Amino acid sequence: MAKNHHHHPATTQWINQAEQLLNDFQETAIAVRHHLHKYPDLSGEEENTVRYLKKILQQQLPDRTEFWQPLPNALIIALPATNRSNPNPEHQAIALRADLDALPIQEQTQVEWASTHPNKMHACGHDVHTAGLVLALIVLARLPRTKQLVAIFQPSEERAPGGAYQLIQQGLLQRFPIQIIGAGHVDPNLPLGTLGIRAGPFLASAHEWKITFRGEGGHATLPHQCKGNALTCAIQFWQAIQARHTHWHPPLEPILLHLGILQAGSAPNIIPGQAFLHGTLRTFSDEVRARILKEMVAVARQVATLHGCTFEAHLPTGYPVLVNDPYYTAHWRKIVGQLPWFQGRIQEVPPRMGADDFAWYTQHVPGVYWRVGVRTDEKATHYPLHHPAFLPSDEAVLWMARAFLSAFFAFQHIAPENQDENKP
């Protein structure tokens, strides 16, 4: 059970040592951030990023460090606990995750380390996440650790089903006895050096949906000879969905059902033989999500039948709801909130319709996902995520590292929920 550690001399000593090490290695971490920002890799293509990180970290980490590459574009690094006296080693690893991938965006910042790759940019702060975890890892390698640390440099957060899903498929959770996993994300709405947190459902599930209607098509002046107008199907389908979807979920259940692409037709005097719809569905309940997708397919079938068309639905695996474990989140908040870095600097934030594949880990092990404020007086920090001019300061790398360090410190002091609460 978590105890009050805030006035404990050992805690003060740990924080002072950590802060000194942060200062010693901040230039290394900022150089990493600049390199990643200058040479961004898109989802599924992070091999160069991983090669670079491996080279840097092999120089900075002790010999006993385990480097594991389940995929060429992923890197997992395990630091053993420094005290071997732990009588209960199972479920005694703490995992921290940073995502590696950039976005297909043309950068509009003017910094000298701006992206050199056309139409690729770290516009979602993953360069800050990664450099922050590099710094935290280098620092933690030089501090006492009561539990094993597993640092996950994860690919493909931006592309469903996500790199987290891939790593779980590759056996990540069998290889390491992970008790708890943590991750942070930069947030331009929160002031630099503050943390945002919420227990329970935090980010929505995200599922793309694609529906294609097919008819025979033909000439606009000969509709009676043409079986099925695919464009009419697409329009009626979407109108029916708009009218019907409120019947598929409770009125207070937040959902977002959006059509982003509708493609049909090639000329004004041709009846389209094919119409394609592509959108996204966001929910906070896996049951609601499953029901809505099922009902959408049923409507597509009815509309296609009505108009003499056929249809095809493609519902790829998306991201589940990201749920912050209530037990660990409460203790994280209490312990991290007592450390000098974040005393009085943690705030409750509302749930968001955004999604993150970190949610896959939280389906298997308890997880805590926090936001790290990056907003300063600089205009570049005010843009939303995914904006071509969004650019957190280098100081954000230090705050990201402090957040990772604080989480590791907190998780070391939290007993697994099902253990005897009275154990120290």
C-alpha positions in Angstrom: 0.0 0.0 0.0 1.2 3.5 -0.7 2.5 5.4 2.3 3.4 9.0 2.8 6.8 9.2 1.3 6.9 13.0 0.8 9.0 13.9 3.9 11.1 10.7 3.8 14.8 11.6 3.5 15.3 8.7 1.1 12.7 10.4 -1.2 14.4 13.7 -1.0 17.8 12.1 -1.8 16.3 10.2 -4.8 14.7 13.4 -6.2 17.9 15.4 -5.7 20.0 12.7 -7.4 17.5 12.5 -10.2 17.4 16.2 -10.8 21.3 16.4 -10.9 21.3 13.5 -13.4 18.7 15.3 -15.5 20.9 18.3 -15.7 23.9 16.2 -16.5 22.2 14.5 -19.4 19.7 17.0 -20.7 22.0 18.1 -23.6 22.1 14.4 -24.8 18.3 14.2 -24.6 17.7 17.5 -26.4 20.1 16.4 -29.2 18.1 13.2 -29.5 14.9 15.3 -29.8 16.4 17.5 -32.5 17.7 14.5 -34.4 14.3 12.7 -34.3 12.5 15.9 -35.3 14.9 16.5 -38.2 14.6 12.9 -39.5 11.0 11.8 -38.8 9.8 8.3 -39.7 6.1 7.5 -40.5 4.1 4.7 -38.8 5.6 1.3 -39.8 8.8 2.8 -41.1 10.7 3.6 -37.8 13.8 1.4 -38.5 16.2 4.4 -38.7 14.8 5.9 -35.6 15.3 2.6 -33.7 18.8 2.2 -35.1 19.7 5.7 -33.9 18.2 5.2 -30.4 19.9 1.8 -30.0 23.3 3.4 -30.8 22.8 6.2 -28.3 21.4 4.0 -25.5 24.1 1.3 -25.8 26.6 4.0 -25.0 24.7 5.3 -22.0 23.3 2.1 -20.3 25.1 -0.5 -18.2 26.2 -3.9 -19.6 23.5 -5.9 -17.9 20.8 -4.0 -19.9 18.6 -6.2 -22.1 17.9 -4.9 -25.7 15.0 -6.7 -27.4 13.8 -6.0 -30.9 10.6 -8.0 -31.6 10.2 -6.0 -34.8 12.8 -4.1 -36.8 11.0 -0.8 -36.0 10.6 -1.4 -32.2 13.0 -1.4 -29.3 12.3 -2.7 -25.8 15.0 -2.1 -23.1 14.9 -3.8 -19.7 16.9 -2.6 -16.7 17.0 -5.1 -13.9 16.2 -4.1 -10.3 19.2 -3.1 -8.3 18.1 -4.7 -5.1 17.9 -8.5 -5.5 16.3 -9.0 -2.1 12.7 -8.7 -3.5 11.0 -11.9 -2.2 8.1 -11.6 -4.7 9.6 -11.1 -8.2 6.5 -12.0 -10.2 4.6 -9.0 -11.6 7.4 -6.8 -10.5 8.3 -5.0 -13.7 7.3 -1.4 -14.4 6.8 -0.5 -18.0 7.0 3.0 -19.5 6.1 3.6 -23.1 7.0 6.2 -25.7 5.7 6.3 -29.3 8.1 6.8 -32.2 6.1 7.7 -35.3 5.7 11.0 -37.1 2.7 12.2 -39.3 2.3 12.7 -43.0 2.3 16.5 -42.6 4.5 19.2 -44.3 6.2 21.1 -41.4 5.7 24.8 -41.1 8.1 25.6 -38.2 11.2 27.7 -38.9 13.6 26.0 -36.5 17.0 24.9 -37.8 16.2 21.3 -36.8 12.9 21.3 -38.7 12.0 18.1 -40.7 14.2 17.4 -43.7 11.8 14.8 -45.0 9.1 16.2 -47.2 5.6 15.6 -45.9 6.8 14.0 -42.7 6.7 15.8 -39.3 6.6 15.2 -35.6 3.4 17.2 -35.2 2.1 15.1 -32.3 5.1 15.4 -29.9 6.3 11.9 -30.3 9.9 13.3 -30.6 9.4 14.8 -27.1 7.9 11.5 -25.7 10.8 9.5 -27.1 13.6 11.9 -26.0 11.9 12.2 -22.6 11.9 8.4 -22.1 15.6 8.3 -23.3 16.5 10.8 -20.6 14.4 9.0 -17.9 16.1 5.7 -18.8 19.6 7.1 -18.6 18.8 8.7 -15.2 17.1 5.6 -13.8 20.1 3.4 -14.9 22.1 5.5 -12.3 19.6 5.3 -9.5 18.5 2.5 -7.1 15.5 0.5 -8.5 13.4 -1.9 -6.4 11.6 -3.2 -9.6 12.7 -4.0 -13.2 12.1 -1.2 -15.7 10.9 -2.1 -19.2 11.1 0.9 -21.5 9.0 0.4 -24.7 10.0 2.5 -27.7 6.9 1.7 -29.7 6.1 2.1 -33.4 2.9 2.9 -35.3 0.8 4.7 -32.7 -0.8 6.8 -35.4 -1.9 3.8 -37.6 -4.5 1.2 -36.6 -4.5 -1.3 -35.2 -1.4 0.3 -33.6 2.2 -0.7 -32.6 1.0 -1.6 -29.1 -1.3 -4.3 -30.6 1.7 -5.6 -32.7 4.0 -5.8 -29.6 1.4 -7.7 -27.6 1.1 -10.1 -30.5 4.9 -10.5 -30.5 4.8 -11.7 -26.8 5.8 -8.5 -24.9 3.5 -9.4 -22.0 4.8 -13.0 -21.8 8.4 -11.9 -21.9 8.3 -9.4 -19.1 6.3 -9.7 -15.8 4.6 -6.3 -16.1 2.7 -5.1 -13.0 1.8 -1.7 -14.3 2.4 0.4 -17.5 2.6 4.1 -17.8 2.8 6.7 -20.7 2.5 10.4 -21.1 1.4 12.6 -24.0 2.2 16.3 -24.6 -0.8 18.6 -24.2 -0.8 22.2 -25.7 -3.8 23.1 -23.5 -2.0 22.6 -20.2 0.8 24.9 -18.9 4.4 23.6 -19.2 5.3 21.4 -16.3 1.8 20.5 -15.2 0.2 17.1 -15.5 -3.4 16.1 -16.5 -5.0 12.9 -15.3 -8.3 11.1 -15.2 -9.2 7.8 -13.6 -11.4 5.3 -15.6 -12.2 5.8 -19.3 -10.0 8.6 -20.6 -9.7 8.3 -24.4 -12.4 6.9 -26.8 -12.2 3.8 -28.8 -11.6 4.7 -32.5 -12.8 2.5 -35.4 -12.7 3.4 -39.0 -15.5 2.1 -41.2 -15.6 1.7 -44.9 -18.7 0.8 -47.0 -18.9 0.4 -50.7 -22.1 0.2 -52.7 -22.0 -1.4 -56.2 -24.7 -1.1 -58.9 -24.5 -1.6 -62.7 -24.3 2.1 -63.5 -25.1 3.4 -66.9 -26.2 6.6 -68.8 -28.1 9.2 -67.0 -30.7 9.3 -69.8 -31.4 5.6 -69.5 -32.1 5.0 -65.8 -34.7 2.3 -66.6 -32.0 0.2 -68.2 -29.6 0.5 -65.3 -30.0 -1.7 -62.2 -29.1 0.2 -59.1 -27.7 3.6 -58.5 -24.7 3.3 -56.0 -24.7 7.0 -55.3 -28.4 7.0 -54.2 -27.5 4.1 -51.9 -24.7 6.0 -50.3 -26.8 9.1 -49.7 -29.7 7.2 -48.3 -27.4 5.1 -46.1 -25.9 8.1 -44.5 -29.3 9.9 -44.0 -30.7 6.7 -42.4 -27.6 6.4 -40.1 -28.1 10.1 -39.0 -31.7 9.4 -38.2 -31.3 6.0 -36.6 -28.1 6.0 -34.6 -29.8 7.7 -31.5 -31.7 4.4 -31.1 -28.5 2.4 -30.8 -27.1 3.9 -27.6 -28.3 5.5 -24.4 -28.8 9.3 -24.8 -26.1 10.1 -22.2 -23.5 7.8 -23.8 -21.0 10.0 -25.7 -20.5 8.8 -29.3 -19.1 10.5 -32.4 -20.1 9.0 -35.8 -18.4 10.9 -38.6 -18.4 10.5 -42.4 -15.1 11.9 -43.8 -15.0 10.7 -47.4 -17.8 10.0 -49.9 -16.5 9.1 -53.4 -18.8 8.4 -56.4 -19.2 9.3 -60.1 -16.9 10.3 -62.9 -19.1 12.5 -65.2 -22.3 14.5 -64.8 -24.2 12.3 -67.3 -23.3 8.9 -65.8 -25.1 6.9 -63.1 -22.3 5.9 -60.8 -21.8 2.1 -60.6 -19.9 2.5 -57.3 -20.0 4.7 -54.2 -17.5 4.6 -51.3 -18.0 5.9 -47.8 -15.2 6.1 -45.2 -15.6 7.5 -41.7 -14.7 7.1 -38.0 -16.7 6.0 -35.0 -15.6 7.1 -31.5 -17.2 5.6 -28.3 -16.4 5.1 -24.6 -18.0 1.6 -24.5 -16.9 -1.4 -26.4 -20.5 -2.8 -26.3 -21.9 0.4 -27.8 -19.3 0.4 -30.5 -20.0 -3.2 -31.4 -23.8 -2.5 -31.6 -23.4 0.6 -33.8 -21.1 -1.2 -36.3 -23.5 -4.1 -36.4 -26.5 -1.8 -37.0 -24.6 0.2 -39.7 -24.0 -3.0 -41.6 -27.7 -3.9 -41.3 -28.8 -0.5 -42.7 -26.3 -0.9 -45.6 -27.8 -4.3 -46.4 -31.4 -2.9 -46.4 -30.5 0.2 -48.5 -28.6 -2.0 -51.1 -31.5 -4.4 -51.3 -34.0 -1.6 -51.8 -32.0 -0.2 -54.8 -30.9 -3.4 -56.4 -27.2 -2.9 -55.4 -24.7 -5.0 -53.6 -22.5 -3.7 -50.7 -19.3 -4.5 -48.9 -18.4 -3.4 -45.4 -14.8 -3.2 -44.2 -14.4 -2.7 -40.5 -10.7 -2.9 -39.6 -9.5 -3.4 -36.1 -9.3 0.0 -34.4 -8.3 1.1 -30.9 -10.3 0.1 -27.8 -11.3 2.5 -25.0 -8.2 3.7 -23.0 -9.1 3.0 -19.3 -6.9 4.4 -16.6 -6.8 1.8 -13.7 -8.6 3.5 -10.8 -6.4 1.9 -8.1 -3.1 2.8 -9.7 -4.2 6.2 -10.9 -5.3 7.2 -7.4 -2.0 6.2 -5.9 0.0 7.7 -8.8 -1.8 11.0 -8.2 -1.2 10.9 -4.5 2.6 10.0 -4.7 3.5 12.1 -7.8 1.6 15.1 -6.3 3.8 15.0 -3.2 7.1 15.1 -5.2 8.6 18.6 -5.5 8.4 18.6 -9.3 4.6 18.2 -9.4 3.3 19.4 -6.0 0.1 21.4 -6.8 0.7 20.9 -10.5 -1.6 18.0 -11.3 -5.1 18.7 -12.6 -8.2 16.6 -13.4 -8.9 16.7 -17.2 -12.1 15.6 -18.9 -12.3 12.5 -21.2 -11.5 13.1 -24.8 -12.7 11.7 -28.1 -9.1 11.3 -29.2 -7.7 7.8 -29.2 -4.3 6.2 -28.4 -3.2 2.6 -29.0 -1.8 2.6 -25.4 -5.4 1.4 -24.8 -4.4 -2.1 -26.0 -2.0 -2.5 -23.0 -4.7 -1.4 -20.6 -6.8 -4.4 -21.8 -4.2 -6.7 -20.4 -2.4 -5.0 -17.5 -3.2 -2.0 -15.3 -2.2 1.3 -17.0 -1.9 5.0 -16.2 -1.9 7.5 -19.0 -1.2 11.2 -18.2 -1.0 14.4 -20.2 2.1 16.6 -19.9 1.5 20.3 -20.3 3.8 22.1 -22.9 2.0 25.4 -23.3 4.3 28.5 -22.8 4.1 32.1 -24.1 5.6 30.8 -27.4 2.9 30.8 -30.1 4.3 27.4 -31.4 3.0 25.7 -28.3 -0.5 27.0 -28.7 -1.4 25.1 -31.9 -3.4 21.9 -31.6 -1.8 18.5 -32.0 -1.3 17.5 -35.7 -0.9 21.2 -36.7 2.0 21.9 -39.1 3.3 24.7 -36.8 2.9 22.9 -33.4 6.3 22.8 -31.7 6.9 22.2 -27.9 10.0 23.7 -26.5 13.1 21.7 -25.6 12.2 22.2 -22.0 9.2 19.9 -22.6 11.7 17.0 -22.9 12.8 17.6 -19.3 9.2 17.7 -18.1 8.4 14.6 -20.0 11.4 12.9 -18.4 10.4 14.1 -14.9 6.9 12.7 -15.5 8.3 9.3 -16.4 10.7 9.4 -13.4 7.9 10.3 -11.1 5.7 7.5 -12.4 8.4 5.0 -11.9 9.0 6.3 -8.4 5.3 6.1 -7.6 4.8 2.6 -9.2 7.7 1.2 -7.1 5.7 2.1 -4.0 2.4 0.7 -5.0 1.7 -3.0 -4.1 -0.4 -4.9 -6.7 -4.0 -4.4 -5.9 -4.8 -8.0 -5.0 -1.9 -8.3 -2.5 -2.2 -7.9 1.2 -2.8 -4.2 1.7 -0.7 -4.1 4.9 2.6 -5.1 3.4 5.1 -2.3 3.3 
